Amino acid sequence: MRKGLLLVLILILAGGCGSRGSIKSYLREGVDPAFVKRVAILKFENHTENKQAADRLRDLVTMEALALGIFDVVDRTVVDEVLAEEGVEEGTGLDKDTVRRLGKRLGVQALLVGSVNAYEEEREGSYSYPVVSLSLRLLDVASGEIIWKAGGTETGYSLVGRLFGWKPENAIEVSFRLVERLLRTFK
């Protein structure tokens, strides 16, 4: 009985031994996050081979920002329309004048931009699991400066899952966890 209980305890502790990911964030000194009430989430850069990764993560960031009540978000269709009218293409840098112009047209205090750095399946032997890496930054439309930046990586790897052949989390579950962890650094 004691050996069985010890084995269960070891398995529970070992479940946390897998590399689940890491997060780093920055908030400009003197910035009160509460001043950002409404944001526009621009198209994300996609540095992966998965053509839908940037759109998927942009949608997840929108959903999670609203669910967490961090700020209101301008509808994606409106944002994309204004970007097209302004001639802002995906992956191009934004100068201060463009940031100010977009902010005024969209009625926001900040623009949220992002980069998807990984959205893939890793394989270790017969065990495969998703890896998602994302970086986000919030630009103040008044100054054009970065007021917050967060980036991180999450995986669906589980030592217990690998040992017992359990199915790992899928890429969407891992993405939700990553996005939530990143956005919570802004509060």
C-alpha positions as CSV (number, residue, x, y, z in Angstrom):
1,M,0.0,0.0,0.0
2,R,2.8,2.4,0.9
3,K,4.7,1.6,-2.3
4,G,1.6,2.3,-4.4
5,L,1.1,5.6,-2.6
6,L,4.7,6.5,-3.1
7,L,4.5,5.7,-6.8
8,V,1.4,7.9,-7.2
9,L,3.2,10.8,-5.4
10,I,6.3,10.4,-7.6
11,L,4.1,10.4,-10.8
12,I,2.3,13.5,-9.7
13,L,5.6,15.3,-9.0
14,A,7.1,14.0,-12.2
15,G,4.2,15.5,-14.2
16,G,5.6,18.9,-13.5
17,C,9.1,18.0,-14.6
18,G,8.3,18.4,-18.3
19,S,9.4,21.6,-20.0
20,R,6.1,23.6,-20.3
21,G,7.6,26.8,-21.5
22,S,8.8,30.1,-20.4
23,I,7.6,33.7,-20.4
24,K,9.4,37.1,-20.3
25,S,7.8,40.5,-20.2
26,Y,8.5,44.2,-20.0
27,L,6.3,47.1,-18.9
28,R,7.7,50.6,-19.4
29,E,8.5,52.2,-16.1
30,G,5.8,54.8,-15.0
31,V,3.1,53.3,-17.3
32,D,-0.2,52.6,-15.7
33,P,-1.8,49.7,-17.6
34,A,-5.2,51.0,-16.7
35,F,-4.9,53.9,-19.2
36,V,-5.2,51.4,-22.1
37,K,-8.9,50.8,-22.4
38,R,-9.2,50.0,-26.1
39,V,-6.7,48.5,-28.6
40,A,-6.5,47.4,-32.2
41,I,-4.8,44.1,-32.8
42,L,-2.9,44.3,-36.1
43,K,-2.0,41.3,-38.3
44,F,0.7,39.2,-36.7
45,E,3.9,38.4,-38.5
46,N,4.3,34.7,-39.2
47,H,7.8,33.2,-38.9
48,T,6.5,29.6,-39.3
49,E,5.7,27.3,-42.1
50,N,2.1,27.0,-40.9
51,K,0.3,29.6,-43.0
52,Q,-2.7,29.9,-40.6
53,A,-0.6,30.3,-37.4
54,A,-0.6,34.1,-37.3
55,D,-4.4,34.4,-38.0
56,R,-5.2,31.7,-35.4
57,L,-3.1,33.3,-32.7
58,R,-4.4,36.8,-33.5
59,D,-7.9,35.4,-33.0
60,L,-6.9,33.7,-29.7
61,V,-5.3,36.9,-28.4
62,T,-8.5,38.9,-29.2
63,M,-10.6,36.3,-27.5
64,E,-8.4,36.0,-24.4
65,A,-8.0,39.8,-24.1
66,L,-11.7,40.2,-24.0
67,A,-12.3,37.2,-21.7
68,L,-9.8,38.5,-19.2
69,G,-11.3,42.0,-19.4
70,I,-7.9,43.5,-20.1
71,F,-9.1,45.9,-22.7
72,D,-11.8,46.3,-25.4
73,V,-10.7,45.3,-28.9
74,V,-11.6,46.9,-32.2
75,D,-13.2,44.4,-34.6
76,R,-10.7,42.7,-36.8
77,T,-12.5,43.5,-40.0
78,V,-12.4,47.2,-39.2
79,V,-8.7,47.0,-38.4
80,D,-7.9,45.2,-41.6
81,E,-9.9,47.7,-43.6
82,V,-8.0,50.7,-42.1
83,L,-4.7,48.9,-42.6
84,A,-5.5,48.4,-46.2
85,E,-6.6,52.0,-46.7
86,E,-3.4,53.2,-45.0
87,G,-1.2,50.9,-47.2
88,V,0.2,49.1,-44.1
89,E,1.4,45.6,-45.2
90,E,1.9,42.6,-43.0
91,G,5.5,42.4,-41.7
92,T,6.3,46.0,-42.4
93,G,7.6,48.2,-39.6
94,L,5.4,51.0,-38.2
95,D,6.9,54.5,-37.8
96,K,5.6,56.9,-35.2
97,D,3.5,58.9,-37.6
98,T,1.7,55.7,-38.9
99,V,1.1,54.5,-35.3
100,R,-0.4,57.9,-34.4
101,R,-2.6,57.9,-37.6
102,L,-3.8,54.4,-37.1
103,G,-4.6,55.1,-33.4
104,K,-6.6,58.2,-34.3
105,R,-8.5,56.4,-37.1
106,L,-9.3,53.4,-34.9
107,G,-10.0,55.3,-31.7
108,V,-7.6,53.4,-29.6
109,Q,-4.9,54.1,-27.0
110,A,-2.6,51.4,-28.2
111,L,-1.9,49.0,-31.1
112,L,-1.1,45.4,-30.3
113,V,1.3,43.7,-32.7
114,G,2.7,40.2,-32.6
115,S,5.0,37.7,-34.1
116,V,4.5,33.9,-34.2
117,N,7.9,32.4,-33.9
118,A,7.0,28.7,-33.7
119,Y,3.8,26.7,-34.3
120,E,5.0,23.2,-34.9
121,E,5.1,19.5,-33.8
122,E,8.2,18.3,-32.0
123,R,9.0,14.6,-31.9
124,E,11.0,12.6,-29.4
125,G,11.0,9.0,-30.4
126,S,7.4,8.0,-30.9
127,Y,6.1,10.9,-28.7
128,S,5.1,14.1,-30.5
129,Y,3.8,17.3,-29.0
130,P,3.0,20.9,-30.1
131,V,5.4,23.9,-29.5
132,V,4.1,27.4,-29.8
133,S,6.1,30.6,-29.5
134,L,4.6,34.1,-29.6
135,S,5.8,37.6,-28.9
136,L,3.4,40.5,-28.4
137,R,4.1,44.3,-28.0
138,L,1.8,47.2,-27.2
139,L,2.5,50.5,-28.9
140,D,1.3,53.7,-27.3
141,V,-0.4,55.7,-30.2
142,A,0.5,59.0,-28.6
143,S,4.2,58.4,-28.5
144,G,4.7,55.4,-30.9
145,E,6.8,53.8,-28.2
146,I,6.6,50.2,-26.8
147,I,4.8,50.3,-23.5
148,W,4.6,46.5,-23.0
149,K,6.2,43.5,-24.5
150,A,5.9,39.9,-23.7
151,G,7.1,36.7,-25.3
152,G,7.2,33.1,-24.6
153,T,7.1,29.5,-25.6
154,E,4.7,26.8,-24.4
155,T,4.7,23.1,-25.2
156,G,2.3,20.2,-24.9
157,Y,5.1,18.0,-23.5
158,S,4.3,15.9,-20.5
159,L,6.7,13.4,-18.9
160,V,3.9,11.4,-17.5
161,G,2.1,11.5,-20.8
162,R,5.3,10.3,-22.6
163,L,5.8,7.5,-20.1
164,F,2.3,6.2,-20.3
165,G,1.5,7.1,-23.9
166,W,-1.2,9.6,-23.1
167,K,-2.2,12.0,-25.8
168,P,-0.5,15.5,-25.3
169,E,-2.5,18.7,-25.5
170,N,-3.1,19.9,-29.0
171,A,-1.7,23.1,-30.5
172,I,-4.9,25.2,-29.8
173,E,-4.8,24.2,-26.0
174,V,-1.1,25.1,-25.8
175,S,-1.8,28.3,-27.6
176,F,-4.6,29.3,-25.3
177,R,-2.4,28.7,-22.3
178,L,0.5,30.7,-23.8
179,V,-1.7,33.7,-24.8
180,E,-3.3,33.8,-21.3
181,R,0.1,33.7,-19.6
182,L,1.4,36.5,-21.9
183,L,-1.6,38.8,-21.4
184,R,-1.6,38.3,-17.7
185,T,1.8,40.0,-17.5
186,F,0.2,43.2,-18.6
187,K,-2.2,43.6,-15.6
